[in-house]
Amino acid sequence: LSSYPWSFATKLVNIAKIESTEAPVGFSYAFAYPSEALRVLNTYLSEGDYRSKNTRVRDEENTHIGVFENKKSILSDSDATMAEIIVNVDETEFSSGFTRLLYLNMAKKLAKLTGAGQETKNDILRDIALARSQALVENDGEIDTSLSYSNEYVDVRG
């Protein structure tokens, strides 16, 4: 669930600045890590920036997930006020494509455990690659190419 920003599991939340007499080492600001977040995707200066997707603040150079004052925190050089996060959702909210992808990944694990033949494993890996593509397109009509994906079937093909 947390490996890709599935539209049914992402949410925009306000983040609270941690007030402290000292700045976090290497950063200007520290924000409380949202308790419901499985992963923080991006931080934004405002909801308008989120809606336009033009001003993504989070990148490796100015935002980091770390520890500040003994708490998991979002550390940043930007005075962001919002974060796009992945949240844990009830399985009834899963998209049909995501559900199919879960079933196929389970089949792959069972095939390994039961010693299934290579042809069966290849069929499952092919089905997973196809289901992943279909689920990603179903997610919002397009694949987020800013993220990298890997699976055994695609990696073998180079």
N, C-alpha and C positions, 0 to 999 in steps of 0.2 A: 504494500500500500504506500509506503513512504518512498519507494524508489522512483516514482514518477508523479508529477502534479495532476492527478486525476481530478477532473472538474467537480466530481461529486464529493471529494474529500479535501478540497482546498477552501480556505476561509481567510477573510481579511479581519484583523483584530487590532485594536489600539494597544500600544506597548507603553509601559510606564518607565520613565527615566528613573534610574536609581540615584537618589541624591546622596552625595558623599563629599567629604572635604578633599578627597584625593581622586584624581582621574585614574581610570584603569591604565596599566602600563602599556604604552604603545598606541592607545586610542584616546579619543576626547570624551566619549560618552559610554555609559553602560545602561542597558535596559533590562528589565525583568524578562526572563524567558517565559513565554506564554505556557501556562500549566497544561493546557490541552494539546499543545503542539507535539506531533511526532517528529516534525522537522520544520525549520524555518527556511522558506524559499527565497524571499526577498524582503527588503524593508523599503518603505516609501515615506516621502515627506508629507504626503496628504492622500486622501482618498481619490482626489482628482488625478494625481500622478499614477495611482494604481489603475484607475479606469482607462487612462490613456496609454498605459504601459510604456510611456516615453521616458520616465525618470526612475529606472530601477537603480536603487542605491546599492544594493548588496552586490559586492564582488569580493574577490579574495584580497584586494588591497585595502578596502576601507571598512569591511564588516567581518566579524569573526564570532563564532560561538565559543565561549570560554567560561572561565570561572572568575567572578568578581565578588569580593566580600563573602567568600565561601558558598556562593550560589551560582548555578548555571545561568549565564547571562548572554545577551547579545551585546557585543562590544563593537563600537563604530566611531568613525570620524565624522559621521553625519548626524545631525539632530533629527533623526527620523521619528515619526509618531505612529506609524502603522507597520504591521508585518503581515505578509502573506504566508500562511502556514498550512501544513498538512495535518489534518485531525483524524483521529480514529472514528470511524463511522460504523453504524450497525450494518450488518450484511444485507439487510433489506434495501439499503441505499446504493448498493453496488450496481454498476451498469452491467448489462448482460454480457458485454464483451469482456469486462474485467472478470466476471464470474467464470466464464469459459476458460479464460487464461489461467485462473487459479486451479480449475479442475485438471487442465492439461499439465500444469506443473506438478500437481500431485501424482498424476499418472506417470510422469517421468521419474519421480522419486520411487514409486512403487515398482516400476520396470527395473530399476537398478537393484532394489532390494530382492526382487524375486528371480533375478538372473535372466530376464527376458533376452531374447536374441537381438543381434545388432539391427536386423531389419525392423523389428518392432520399435526399438529405440530411435532409429532414424525416422520412422513414421511419426512418432510422438514429437520429436524435435521439429520436424517440418510443420506439423500441426500447430505447435507452439509459436513458431516464427510467423505463420499466417494469422493466428489468433491475436498475437501481439500487435501486428500491423493493423488488423481490423479494430481492435480495442482502442488503439491510439487515435485512429481516425474518428472513431465513434466518440471519443472523449470530447472533442470540440470541433470536429470537422477537419482538424489538421494535426500533424505531428509536431511537437515542440523540438525543433532541430538544435536548440541550444544545449540540449542534454544528450549525453552519450548513452547508448544502450549496448548490451552485450548478451549474447546467448551462444550456446555451443554450436548450434546449426549455422548461424551467421558467421561466427568466428572461424569455423573450419573452412568455409567457402572463401574467406579473405575478403 
